[in-house]
């Protein structure tokens, strides 16, 4: 099978950019194979790859749990993070320029991580999430310090309809002086969704304005669901 880097490069990034500008999210189909999904999901039961475990109910985040990977990241996770970032950095820079935000992002992820680490954000943020029947993830934003990359990626490791039912990936956006709008993003096993971390620009009749974004997972009706999250900034 092609390398992760080749598969990332082969995605239709022009279409993804259009979708991100229009809706704040874009699906990258078939990014991981079934075998890769299974291998990542099986890591959850191990201790070595991770630095911490979070039980959502203890913090009011929902129900279910997740584990943050430790450095060094597993090869597959590190390859995804390093190869996705250069495709997303130009979009992130264009968005920040449109919203009048000063931050700009270098072409290579290693250079952006150096910026994070110099500011004390040294803890890795890629994670595995696990949900069982009745579990859900409240709407939230993954912000871990001063330096925030505006886009992140989630990859579905389980098979809808076979491994679980319910558990849809949900995004909401709050436009100024308007009610919130929700969008459900259908995914198959191995699909990735790219989405806005905190806000995105929207072109209106009077110019560009910022839309506040949140994401979560709806209640799992049956089975078990595992997902990998790829966040590009590290945490304090």
N, C-alpha and C positions, 0 to 999 in steps of 0.2 A: 504494500500500500504506500502511496505517496507520503512524504514527510509532512509534519504539521505545517512547516513553513510553506511548502508547495500548496497544501490545501487552503491555507489562509490566503495566499496570493491569488489562488484561482477563484475565490469568491467574487461575485459581481459587486464590486465596491461602488461603482457608479449608482447602481440601484439602491444599495444600502445607504448611500449619502442622501439620495432623494427621500427615502423612507424616514431617515433620521430627521431631516429638515421638516418633513410634513407631519410626523407623528411622535417624534422623540424616541423611536425604536426601530430596529431592523433585524430581521431573522437571517442568520447564516446557516443554510440547510446542510445537514450531513457533515458537520465539521469533524466529529469524532465517529469512529467505527463502533459497532456493538461491543467488540472485544475491549476496546479502550474504555468505553463507558463502564463495562463490568469491572475492569481492573481498578479504575478510580473508585467506584462505589465500594469495592472490597477493602479499600484502604481504611474506611471509616472505623472498622473494628480494631485497628492497630493503634499503638501508642506512639511509636517512633516518628511518624511523619508530622505530628501535630505539636503546636505549642500551647493550645488551650481548648477547652470545651465549654460551650454556653448552652444552658437549658433555658429556652425562651420564656417559659412560664414564670421563672424566678425573677425576671426583669420586666415583665409586662409586654414582652415582644410578640407574644402569641403562644402557640404550642408547637413542640418539636424541638430540635436541637441542631447545633452546628459546631464544627471544629475548624480552627484556623491552622493552616499549615505552618510548619517551622522552616527556617532556612537550614540547609539548602532545600529548595523546593524539589519535589519529584520532577524528573526530566520532562514528562509530558506537560505538567503544569507550567514549568519554567519556559518551555518552548512556546506554549500558547501565549503566555504573557508577553514574551519578547517579540513574537511575530505579529500579534494583533496590534500592539501599541503603535508601530510606525504607520499603519493604515488609518488609525484613529486620530493621531496627533494633528494632521492638517485640518480635520473637521473640528477638533477641539479649539485650535487656534482661530479658525474662522468664526466659530460661535462666540468665543470670548471677544473678538474684535467687534462683532455685531452688537454684543451686549454692553460694550464699553468697559470690559474688564481688562485689567492690565496684564494678567498672567499669560505667558506664552510657553509652549512646550517644545523641548528639543526633539530632533528626529529619532534619537535612540532612547529606549526605555532605561538603559543603564545610567544615562546622564540625568534623566528625570529622577530616578531613585537616589542618585547622589544628592540632588537638591533636597529630597525628603529627609535623607539621613543626616545631612548637615543641620537640619532644623529639629533633629531629635526624633523624627518619625522613622524608626528603625525596625519595627515589628512587621513581618509580612502579613498581608491581608487576604490572599486567596484562601478559599474555604470550601468545605463540603457541608451540605445541609441535608438533614434527614427528617422526614415526616412520616408519621403513621396515621391510621384512621382517626379522624377528628382533628388533626393538627392543621395549623395555618400560620402564616407570617403576617403580622400587622404591617400596614403601610409605613414606610420609613425611607431614610436616606443614609447611605454609607459614607459618612464623613468622619475622618479620624484625626484631623489636625489642620494646620494652616494650609498645607499644600494638598489640593484636591484635583485629581484628573477628572474632567467633566463627563466621561463615558466609562461604562463598565460592561461586563459580559457575564451572562449566566448560561451554562450548558446543561441540558436535561440529560441525566444518566439513566433514567428509567423509561419504561415503555408505557405510554398512556393506554388505558383500556385493558392491558394485560397485567402490568404490575400495580396499577392504581387507577382510581377514578376520582374526579374532582381535581383539586390541587392545581388550578389554572394560575399561570403567571399573570398578574394584574398590574397595570400602571394607571396612575391618576395624574391629571394636570389641573392646576388652579390658575386660570387666567384672571387678570385684574377685573374686578367688578362683575365677575361671572361665576356661576356655580361650577363645582369641580366636574371634570369629565373623566370617565373610566374607560379603559381599553383592556380587553383580554387578548393575550398573544398566544395562539395555539403553537405548540412545539411537539416534534417527534423526538424519539431517542436520538441523541447525537447532534441535534440542532442547537445552535447558540442564538441568543438574543442579545443584541447590543442596545443599550438604553442610557438615557441621561441620568446622571447621579443626582443632581440637585436642581438644575434649571436649564432651559434652552431658549434660544431666540425664536420669536414668531413675528412675522411681518404683518403689521396691521395697517389700517388706512392712514394713520398718523405716524408711521414709521415702525421701527423694531421695538418690541417690548419683551420682557422676561416672563417666562411661564415656569412656575414652581412644580417640580415633578416628585412623585413618590412611587414606590413599588412594593409589592408584597405577593403573597400566595394565598389563594382562596382555600376554604376548608377541604381537606381530603375526605372523600366519602368512603373509600375502601382502599386496602392495600398499603403499599409503602412507596415513597418517592424520594429519590436522591438527586441532588443538583450540585454542580460545582460553580462557585462564583469566582470570577477573575476581576479583582480590583487592582488598579494600576498604581495608586498611591499607597505607601505604607503608613503604619499607625504609630502614634506616640506610645 
